[in-house]
Amino acid sequence: MSYVLRLSIGFNMVLMGIITALLWRGQSAAMTVRPASTRSEMPNIGRPTKEFRSQDLGSKPTPTAIAQLERMGISRDILINVLLEDLNRRSARRILELQKRYAPRSVPDHAMRELSRESVVEQILELKESLGEEGYLAWDKEQTLHALNRARVPGNELPMTAVEAEQAYRLQKEFDEKNRELQIMMENGVADTADTGTLQAQAQQALDRELEKLLGKQRFDELRGNTDPTAEVYRTFGDMNPTPDQAKAVLEAEADFRARETDLSERLKAKPINEANLAAELKAMKDAQEENLRRVFGAEAYDTMKRQNDPTYKTLQQYAEAWQLNDHEIQSVYTTLTALFDQTDRTRNAAEMREAAGQRVNWREINSTIEQARQQAEAGLQNQIGGERLRRLKKNGILMAR
């Protein structure tokens, strides 16, 4: 190992120590968190209870500390990911504590709902304390607009002027707030599933009307992914130079996937599906779609194109020398990360489908499941490339790519 590389690694370890010292000064207090109180069926969403505040909010990183770390070259995205990861771990611990509290009985629904709601409040409060009001607003706006562009290819968000972006942010936040209120009403039995679904659909239609008025029909269609299907095929698979017959075959494969997805959604509305079975069906559907595409373009050509266009693979290749990864290790790490990201997507998609079918979804539990999968992937990567190189990947946010 060269002297320069050893110096670089040593400096990076010092930086991580500084991050730990500045960000987690209150970590010891967080480790003794007790389950949230269940005295209220519907807590004040705008403000946590006194017990919640005193036990969960200790000494937190300040905007000044965050700014110092940014000046040292650590990106804000990485720092926020660290904050969010810690919040997720604490939420997972609270769930375990709550399960122990009620064991051998199941945790009552109202207790899980209150814990979930308090966790949301905690996240907002801690991010505001760490980033400052303006910093939190900028981050929240970025996240909200990113979610608004969910139908588009990542990294290809719809261009907007500053005024348009601000208006779109306001419209989406108003919709999110209305949707959250309706969800709480349904969970508390104030409104049933049918009425809530109708009101949510009306709110979505109102949002779409306002966004179309703001952006115009063409850009609104692009935002929602309503582009010409054939043109989208040529854009997505441009590296393959698809023929008209291949483009047609791709559209047929996509139509087959959507038909299966619609059928699964209808069956889910009629009768709940075991979570494991639902995830297995989603995996089978995705595998079938991928196999169809391999038949269209040829398995080797398709897999190569998909890998070469994957941002994660590009990043691994770009920094292979700095991270001391050879070609075999790049492929091995990429395979592990792809499996993790696919599992994460399936977990979230299954939860979204259940929620759309009117079933209660505890997103804190979902995030906890995803976090456990990420930790398992980390253990696998440590066996593949060792702890030091894994730390380099984690520090650069590779395991948080999605």
N, C-alpha and C positions, 0 to 999 in steps of 0.2 A: 504494500500500500504506500503511495507516495506521501511525502511530507505535507504537501498542500492538501491532499485529501484528508489526512489525519487531522490537520488543523481545522478543516471545514467541518468534519464530524464533531470535533471537540467543541467548536463554536456553537454548532446546532444544539448540542446537549446542554450547553450553558443557557441558550435561549429557552429551551424547554423548561429548565429549572426556574428561570425568571417567570415564565408563564404560570407555572405551578404556584410560585410564591405570590404573584399578584392576583391571580384569578381565584385561587382556592383558599384564601385565608379563612373563610368560614366553613370549610369542608367538614371539620370535626363536628361542628354543631349539626350539619345536615345529616351525618351518619346516625344520629339518634332520633330522627323524626318518628313520631308516633302517628298512627292512622288518623285521618281527619275525623272530626266529630260528625256524628250522624243525627244530631238533634233536630236539624231542619230538613224537611223534604226538598225545599227549593231555596238554596242560599242566595244571598245578594251577589249576583254575578259581577257587579261593578266593583265590589270590594270584599276581600277575604275576611273571615271571622277573626276575632282577636287571638284565639288559640292558633289558628292557621298562620297568622303573621308572626307571632312570637316564636313559634317553633321552627318555621321553615325559612324565615328571612333573617339571615345573620349578616356578618360582614361580607359585602359584595364588591366585586371589581367596579371601579369608577370609570367614567368617561375619560378622565385624565390618564388612568392606567392603560386603558384600551388604546388611547392615542399614542402613549409612549411605546407600546408594543408594535403599533403600526409603523411608527418612525424607525423601528429596528428592523423593518422588512417583513413582519408577519402580517399577512393579509387579514382584513376584517372578516372575510368569509370563514377563514380557519378559526378565528377567535369566537365567532358566533356559533360555529359548529361545536366547539368545545363546551360553550355554555349550554347549548341545547342537549348535547350528550349527557352532561351532568344532570340536567333536569329530568331527562328520560330515565336515568338510573335511579334517581330519587323517587320518581313516580313508580317504577317497578318495585322498589323496596316497600313503598307504602301499600301497594297491592298485596305483597306477601304478608306484611304486618296485618292487613285487614283480614286476609284469609286465616291467619293464625288466631286472630281475635274471635272469629266466629266458628272456627273448627270445632267439631266435625261437620257443622252445618255449612251450607253455601252462604256466601256473602249476599245480604239482601240487595235487591236492585237499587233501592234508594240510596244505600251507602256507597255503592259503586258510582252512581250518577253524581253524588255530591263530591266524591273524591276526584272524578274526572273534571268537574266544573272548577273546583279549587285549583287543580293542576294547571288549567288554562289561565286562570287569573295569575297564578304564581309566575308562569312563563312571561306574561306581559309585564308584570311588575319588575321582574329581575332584568329583563332586557332593557326596560326603560332606565332602571338604575345604572346599568352597566354602560349603555350607549348614550344616555341622555334622551330627552324628549325628541329633539330634532334627529338624532341618530336613529332612534327607534322608528320614527315616522318614515325616514328614508328607507330603512330596511323593510319595514312593513309594506311600503309602497312598491318596492322592488319585488317582494314575494307575491303580492296581490296581482300585479301586472303579469308576472310570470305565470301564475295560475290561470289568469284570463287568457293567456296564449297557449293553454294546454293542448289545444287541437293542432297546433303547429309544431314543426320539427324543432327540437331544442336548439337554441342558438340562432334561430331564425324568427325572432319575434316580430310582430307587425310594427313597422315604423310609425311613430306618432310624434306630433309636436309636443312641446312641454305642456301647452294648454290642454291638448287632447288627452295626454297621459294623466294629468291631474283630474280631469273630469271623469275619465274612465275609472280611475282609482276610486273616486267618490261614489260613483254608481255601483261599482262592485262591492264596496264596503257596506253600502246601504242594503244591498241584496243579501250579503252574508249575515248582517245583523238581523234582518227579517227572517231569514232561513233558520238562524240559531234560535230565535224566539219561538218559531213554530215547532222546532224540534223539542224544545223544553216543554212546551205545552202538551205535545204528544206524549213525552216521557212521563209527565206528571198526571196524565189522564184528563187534562182539561179539554183536549181535542182528540178525536179518534184518527186512525190512520188515513181513512178515506178523505176526511175534511182537510187534514194536514197536507195530503198529497195534492189536493185541488188548489189550496192556497199557495203551495210551493210552486206549482206549475204556473199559476197566475203571476207570481213574483218573477219567475224566470222569463215569462213573455214580456212583462213590463221592462225588465232589464234589457232584453234583446231589442225592443223597440227604441229605447233611449240610445243604446250603443249604435244601432243602425243610423239613427238620426245624427249622431255625433260623427261617425266615420264614413257614412255613405254606404250604399248597398254592396258595392264591389269589395271594399276593404272589410266590411262586416262579414261578408261571406268568406273572405280569406281568414279572418280571425277565427271563425267557427269551423274552418276546414272545408267549407263548401265550394271547393274549386272543381274544375273539370277533371273527372277521374282519369281519363287517358293522359292528359297533360301532366297530372301528378305522377303517374307511373313513369313517364319519360324523365321527369325531374328526379325522382327518387332513385331510379335505376339507370341513370344516364351513363354511368361508367360501363354498363353492360351493353350499351347500344341496342336496346331491345327492338325487335322487329314488331310490326303490327300484330302478328299472331301471338308473340310473346306478351305484348302489352295486354291483349285480350285475355290471355291465360292468367295473367296476374290479377286482372279485375275479377275474373271468375273465382280465383282463390280467395280474394278479399271478400267477395260476396258470400262465399261458402262460410267463411269465418263469422261474418256478421249474422248470417242466418242461424248458425249454431249458438251464437251469443244471445240472440233474441229468444231462441227457444229455451235456453238455460234461464234467462231472466223471467220468462213466463212461468216456467216450472217452479222457480224460486218464490214467485208471488203466490202460487197456488198452494205450495207446501214447502216448509223450511227444509233445506238440505244440510246435512252434516258438514261442518266446516272443512274437515279433511277431504270429504268427497267433492265438495265444491272446488277446492284448490286443485284436486286431481283432475277434475273435468276441464278446468281452465288450462292446465298444463297440457292435457291431451289435445285440446283445441289448438293451442299455440303450436304444438309439435306438428300437428297435421298441416297447419298453414305453412310452416317452415319447410316441410317435406314437399309440399306442392310447389313452392318457389324453387327448391333445389331441382325438381324435375323440369321446370320451365327453363332454367338457365344452366343446368348442370351443377351437380353438388359441389365440386371443387371450385368452380368459378364463382358460384354464389357465396360460398363460405368465405372465400378470399375477399370478395367485394365487401361483404358485411363487416369482416374484421378490419379491413383497411380504412373503412369509413367510420368506425366506432371511435368516438373521442377518447375513451379509456385506453384503447390499444394505441392510438396515436400518441397519447401522453407517455405511455410506457416506452414506446420506441424513442420518443424525443429525449427522454431523460435516462435512457438505459445506461449510458456511460457514467453519469453522475451517481446513479443508484447501483452501479455495478451489477447489472442484470445482463446475462448472455441471452442469446436467441431462444434457447430452450426454456430458460426461466421466464422470459417475457411471455411465452405461450402458456406456461404453467400458471403464472400469476393471473394472466388474462382469463383463462378458463375458470379459475376459482372466483374471480370477481364477477364474471358473467353469470355464473350460477347463483351467486349472492344477489345480484341485481334482478335477475329473473324471478327468484323466490320472493324478493321484496315487492316487485310489481304484482305478482300473483296474490300475495297477502293483502295488499292494498285494494286490488281490483275486486277480490272476493268480498272484502268489507264494504266497498262502495256498492256492490250489487245487492248485498244483504240490506244495506241502509236504504237503497232505492226501492226495495221490495217491502219496506215498512218495518224491518226488523231492527231491534236496538243493537247498536254497535258501540262498544267501548274503545275509543281510539287510543286511549292510554294503554290498554292491553295489546292492541294491534302494534303500537310503537314498541312496546316491550318485547313482543315476539320478534319484530324486525331487529331490535338491538341484540337479542340473543343469537339470531342467525349471523349477525355481523361479527359477534365475538367468536362464534364457531369458525367463521371464515378466517378471522385473524389467527386463530390457533393453527389452522391448516397452513396459512401462509408462513407462520413462524417455522413450521417444520420444513417448508420448502426452501425458504431463503434466509432464515435466521432472524433473530430479534432486532439486530441493528438496522438491517435493510428494511424490515417491516416498519420500524419507527420512522424511517425516512418517508416511506409511502404514506403512513398515517399523517405525518406532519404536513405533507403536501395535499392532504384531503382526498387521496385516491379512493379510499374506502367509503367516502361520502359523495360519490359522483352522482348519485341519483337521490 
